[in-house]
Amino acid sequence: MTDRVVLAYSGGLDTSVGIGWIAEATGAEVIAVAVDVGQGGEDLEVIRRRALDCGAVEAYVADARDEFATEYCMPALQANGMYLDRYPLVSALSRPVIVKHLVRAARQFGATTVAHGCTGKGNDQVRFEVGITSLAPDLKCLAPVRDLALTRDKAIDYATAHSLPIATTKHNPFSIDQNVWGRAVETGYLEDIWNGPTKDVYTYTDDPTFPPVADEVVMAFEQGVPVAIDGVPVTPLQAIQEMNRRAGAQGVDRIDIVEDRLVGIKSREIYEAPGAIALITAHQELENVTVEREQARFKRGVEQRWTELVYDGMWFSPLKRSLDTFIADTQRYVSGEIRMVLHGGRATVTGRRSESSLYDFNLATYDTGDSFDQSAARGFIEIYGLTAKLSAARDLKFGNGVDVGTGTLPTDD
């Protein structure tokens, strides 16, 4: 029986050439798998047809937009997932849903190997291969660019020689990955980290320098998930799409960052994630209102570890699964509304309300009606500072007290 290889297929030059390249190098039949995670571009049926025309024996296409938004973006929102506090995991989030469909196709079509178009320098090769073997330890992995020396020049020559139905060009300065959660741009002149990004880098966001009139939006959440925008019910996918449109029109949020890749190198990346940033900003503020202090403090450490695991391709890992359980529990009371103003590249929270709020006006106010017992503060401070007081007394006893200086205090002339 002829071996079969499932190839993650985008419809572009490299993966189109990869179909024939893999077949010739390995003797295997190739099944192309295209997964729509909101990247836009061509219709899935057009991509499916092209895969068959390029030599695939089968073509599996999946509209995974709702699945991606609900099962991947929403957990990231609840975790406030921001790598290095800046990057909302645009590409990292899409890889596990693509992996899931690759493995499903491998089982359906009896493939023994899964192939992807990543190079040997990036994070995605790890995300794909660790994800694949986490779901199906028996499957082998193949990367034509890395393992079969499929360079871009060779891909163009191969496509031309075989008259493949794909546009070929040697002038494409950027490497771009995008989905409904955001857009990632790298390579080209951006690799010189002194060069500023030019206007042609951006697609999801308009120039924030000359914004339109400020846009006020009210987002409603239930247990950490957006359920309505300005009173109109939305699905997770619709919430992301609507905030992409509205926050993008105000230039929210253009991210230019040098980040630490898993493989050990630093890489300069440009990200656009207007909807993700607006939603995370609103979610964080609603958590400030509804999550108990010690739980919130601990959650911040969990969020960082969760984000690092996802960035590093460990979506299906036992630790990530355990952290999911904790994060889900913290969202029990994260319900309510956040009012936000979008303008000039910023998403600014201006109002919050929640029936499950821990904010008590009568305790917080300094005006008439204050119900906070201020007489309790003296005893609280005495007990809270007792260990520090005893430690300081010991330091003084042994000559190790803090030197506060011997200078004279300033006086008014």
VOKE-640718 format. One record per residue (C-alpha): x, y, z; chain; residue number from 1. Coordinates in steps of 0.02 Angstrom, whole numbers. Layout:
N
px/py/pz/chaine/num
X/Y/Z/A/NUM
...
This chain:
413
px/py/pz/chaine/num
0/0/0/A/1
66/173/-46/A/2
108/285/101/A/3
6/442/123/A/4
60/612/187/A/5
-60/745/251/A/6
3/920/207/A/7
-53/1080/295/A/8
-104/1177/139/A/9
-124/1365/123/A/10
-150/1376/-64/A/11
8/1478/-86/A/12
167/1444/-182/A/13
267/1344/-55/A/14
131/1221/-5/A/15
68/1203/-184/A/16
241/1155/-240/A/17
258/1049/-84/A/18
126/928/-147/A/19
230/871/-295/A/20
395/895/-205/A/21
344/776/-65/A/22
273/649/-186/A/23
433/645/-289/A/24
549/641/-137/A/25
454/509/-36/A/26
346/415/-161/A/27
194/449/-51/A/28
23/511/-100/A/29
-18/685/-32/A/30
-180/740/49/A/31
-196/929/61/A/32
-282/1002/215/A/33
-339/1184/217/A/34
-412/1259/376/A/35
-502/1426/380/A/36
-465/1518/543/A/37
-522/1686/476/A/38
-368/1726/374/A/39
-472/1794/230/A/40
-414/1779/50/A/41
-477/1646/-68/A/42
-631/1537/-50/A/43
-601/1365/24/A/44
-672/1281/-131/A/45
-548/1374/-242/A/46
-406/1317/-129/A/47
-472/1138/-129/A/48
-479/1136/-319/A/49
-303/1205/-333/A/50
-235/1071/-217/A/51
-308/936/-328/A/52
-240/1023/-484/A/53
-67/1026/-404/A/54
-70/837/-381/A/55
-154/802/-215/A/56
-251/638/-213/A/57
-374/710/-87/A/58
-413/885/-24/A/59
-488/913/149/A/60
-554/1088/187/A/61
-629/1148/351/A/62
-715/1309/402/A/63
-648/1319/580/A/64
-683/1503/614/A/65
-815/1476/749/A/66
-716/1333/824/A/67
-559/1439/829/A/68
-647/1588/907/A/69
-741/1488/1039/A/70
-618/1351/1088/A/71
-452/1443/1067/A/72
-474/1632/1067/A/73
-595/1635/1214/A/74
-480/1536/1330/A/75
-341/1656/1280/A/76
-456/1803/1322/A/77
-499/1728/1492/A/78
-312/1704/1522/A/79
-273/1882/1461/A/80
-144/1794/1353/A/81
-8/1921/1306/A/82
168/1855/1274/A/83
297/1977/1343/A/84
145/2080/1396/A/85
125/2137/1215/A/86
86/1996/1093/A/87
-89/1918/1102/A/88
-33/1749/1032/A/89
-101/1777/857/A/90
-11/1635/766/A/91
17/1525/919/A/92
-171/1509/949/A/93
-212/1453/772/A/94
-86/1311/765/A/95
-174/1189/883/A/96
-340/1201/791/A/97
-250/1171/625/A/98
-157/1025/705/A/99
-321/949/762/A/100
-388/949/584/A/101
-224/881/515/A/102
-232/734/634/A/103
-416/707/595/A/104
-377/703/409/A/105
-231/583/437/A/106
-348/463/526/A/107
-484/483/396/A/108
-369/452/246/A/109
-249/327/325/A/110
-93/438/320/A/111
64/396/419/A/112
147/567/406/A/113
94/748/428/A/114
189/886/336/A/115
194/1074/361/A/116
277/1220/272/A/117
381/1290/417/A/118
566/1328/413/A/119
692/1269/541/A/120
710/1440/623/A/121
535/1479/684/A/122
416/1433/824/A/123
283/1356/712/A/124
381/1198/672/A/125
379/1161/859/A/126
196/1205/878/A/127
145/1092/734/A/128
254/943/775/A/129
232/942/963/A/130
45/966/938/A/131
35/824/813/A/132
131/701/920/A/133
32/754/1074/A/134
-129/700/987/A/135
-59/556/885/A/136
110/491/947/A/137
117/365/804/A/138
118/496/666/A/139
281/556/587/A/140
314/737/543/A/141
393/811/387/A/142
442/990/341/A/143
487/1004/155/A/144
573/1174/176/A/145
677/1109/320/A/146
694/923/280/A/147
685/916/89/A/148
780/1076/44/A/149
629/1162/-34/A/150
693/1342/-48/A/151
589/1483/-119/A/152
692/1493/-279/A/153
671/1305/-304/A/154
484/1321/-272/A/155
467/1455/-406/A/156
569/1354/-531/A/157
468/1196/-492/A/158
301/1286/-512/A/159
355/1359/-678/A/160
424/1195/-745/A/161
266/1099/-698/A/162
144/1238/-749/A/163
62/1237/-578/A/164
-93/1349/-561/A/165
-11/1468/-437/A/166
58/1645/-452/A/167
247/1652/-431/A/168
354/1802/-386/A/169
525/1830/-312/A/170
475/1999/-242/A/171
377/1974/-81/A/172
465/2067/59/A/173
359/2008/205/A/174
310/1844/285/A/175
129/1865/341/A/176
17/1756/448/A/177
-158/1812/491/A/178
-321/1750/564/A/179
-473/1825/649/A/180
-376/1856/811/A/181
-242/1961/725/A/182
-104/1979/598/A/183
84/1947/607/A/184
213/2023/490/A/185
401/1989/485/A/186
556/1977/373/A/187
607/2095/233/A/188
674/2264/287/A/189
594/2237/459/A/190
739/2121/501/A/191
843/2279/528/A/192
770/2327/696/A/193
816/2511/671/A/194
699/2523/521/A/195
528/2589/562/A/196
375/2501/486/A/197
300/2589/336/A/198
116/2609/299/A/199
110/2459/183/A/200
144/2342/330/A/201
-30/2370/402/A/202
-197/2300/345/A/203
-305/2270/499/A/204
-281/2446/569/A/205
-301/2621/500/A/206
-173/2757/537/A/207
-204/2813/718/A/208
-122/2982/684/A/209
-279/3048/600/A/210
-422/2952/682/A/211
-608/2973/650/A/212
-726/3032/787/A/213
-706/2935/949/A/214
-808/2774/956/A/215
-892/2725/1120/A/216
-935/2542/1141/A/217
-1015/2440/1280/A/218
-962/2259/1292/A/219
-1059/2133/1396/A/220
-974/1977/1464/A/221
-1035/1817/1545/A/222
-905/1716/1639/A/223
-765/1802/1546/A/224
-838/1782/1371/A/225
-913/1926/1269/A/226
-1098/1899/1237/A/227
-1159/2069/1175/A/228
-1093/2230/1099/A/229
-1197/2387/1122/A/230
-1342/2275/1175/A/231
-1336/2164/1021/A/232
-1304/1980/1059/A/233
-1146/1910/979/A/234
-1054/1745/964/A/235
-869/1742/1007/A/236
-827/1752/821/A/237
-945/1898/794/A/238
-874/1989/946/A/239
-697/1974/878/A/240
-748/2026/702/A/241
-848/2177/763/A/242
-708/2238/876/A/243
-581/2210/737/A/244
-685/2326/629/A/245
-715/2462/759/A/246
-549/2459/850/A/247
-457/2437/685/A/248
-537/2596/617/A/249
-457/2688/765/A/250
-285/2610/741/A/251
-294/2498/896/A/252
-168/2417/922/A/253
-7/2418/819/A/254
128/2315/904/A/255
313/2324/857/A/256
414/2205/965/A/257
577/2108/971/A/258
527/1943/1050/A/259
614/1789/1115/A/260
577/1639/1005/A/261
572/1465/1077/A/262
717/1410/965/A/263
832/1534/1054/A/264
842/1682/936/A/265
765/1855/950/A/266
647/1906/811/A/267
570/2073/763/A/268
383/2058/733/A/269
244/2178/688/A/270
71/2130/750/A/271
-102/2200/722/A/272
-237/2137/839/A/273
-366/2275/863/A/274
-509/2162/918/A/275
-402/2054/1030/A/276
-323/2204/1119/A/277
-491/2290/1144/A/278
-571/2132/1213/A/279
-424/2091/1327/A/280
-421/2270/1393/A/281
-607/2261/1433/A/282
-592/2087/1510/A/283
-447/2137/1622/A/284
-545/2285/1691/A/285
-699/2177/1723/A/286
-587/2057/1818/A/287
-524/2204/1922/A/288
-705/2230/1976/A/289
-757/2049/2003/A/290
-607/1940/2049/A/291
-552/1928/2231/A/292
-384/2007/2271/A/293
-279/1854/2316/A/294
-356/1753/2174/A/295
-316/1895/2053/A/296
-136/1907/2113/A/297
-108/1721/2092/A/298
-196/1722/1923/A/299
-69/1845/1852/A/300
69/1716/1876/A/301
-40/1580/1802/A/302
-79/1691/1652/A/303
105/1715/1615/A/304
143/1529/1625/A/305
-12/1486/1521/A/306
42/1611/1389/A/307
219/1544/1382/A/308
154/1366/1361/A/309
42/1417/1217/A/310
179/1519/1135/A/311
297/1371/1152/A/312
177/1250/1067/A/313
116/1158/1222/A/314
-71/1184/1198/A/315
-109/1000/1227/A/316
11/978/1374/A/317
-43/915/1546/A/318
12/1077/1632/A/319
-84/1186/1509/A/320
-238/1077/1539/A/321
-221/1098/1728/A/322
-200/1286/1714/A/323
-356/1291/1604/A/324
-455/1222/1751/A/325
-393/1357/1869/A/326
-424/1498/1744/A/327
-600/1435/1706/A/328
-640/1436/1893/A/329
-582/1617/1909/A/330
-711/1668/1777/A/331
-862/1615/1880/A/332
-909/1795/1924/A/333
-828/1887/1778/A/334
-994/1948/1711/A/335
-1052/2124/1678/A/336
-1026/2270/1559/A/337
-876/2376/1513/A/338
-891/2543/1426/A/339
-742/2588/1320/A/340
-689/2732/1207/A/341
-590/2688/1051/A/342
-490/2832/981/A/343
-320/2871/907/A/344
-240/2702/933/A/345
-303/2677/1110/A/346
-442/2578/1194/A/347
-486/2666/1357/A/348
-608/2598/1485/A/349
-726/2734/1551/A/350
-858/2633/1643/A/351
-894/2464/1724/A/352
-1044/2381/1804/A/353
-1078/2206/1866/A/354
-1206/2121/1977/A/355
-1063/2011/2040/A/356
-950/2160/2077/A/357
-840/2162/2232/A/358
-835/2352/2225/A/359
-941/2424/2367/A/360
-979/2608/2345/A/361
-1018/2633/2530/A/362
-850/2561/2579/A/363
-753/2656/2446/A/364
-830/2829/2465/A/365
-750/2968/2567/A/366
-915/3063/2575/A/367
-1067/3048/2688/A/368
-1127/2870/2696/A/369
-954/2795/2717/A/370
-978/2626/2800/A/371
-793/2584/2819/A/372
-744/2570/3003/A/373
-588/2678/3005/A/374
-557/2639/3189/A/375
-510/2461/3139/A/376
-364/2523/3034/A/377
-246/2557/3180/A/378
-255/2379/3245/A/379
-242/2308/3070/A/380
-82/2407/3035/A/381
-6/2355/3201/A/382
-33/2170/3167/A/383
11/2180/2982/A/384
176/2267/3018/A/385
222/2166/3172/A/386
348/2049/3087/A/387
434/2195/3000/A/388
442/2291/3166/A/389
520/2143/3258/A/390
646/2114/3118/A/391
697/2298/3117/A/392
721/2295/3307/A/393
837/2146/3290/A/394
939/2233/3153/A/395
962/2384/3265/A/396
1015/2273/3410/A/397
1155/2197/3308/A/398
1207/2357/3220/A/399
1127/2315/3052/A/400
991/2447/3047/A/401
955/2549/2891/A/402
1065/2703/2879/A/403
946/2850/2858/A/404
1089/2976/2849/A/405
1145/3116/2965/A/406
1113/3270/2860/A/407
1005/3414/2919/A/408
826/3430/2861/A/409
784/3576/2746/A/410
701/3727/2826/A/411
593/3866/2758/A/412
686/4032/2741/A/413
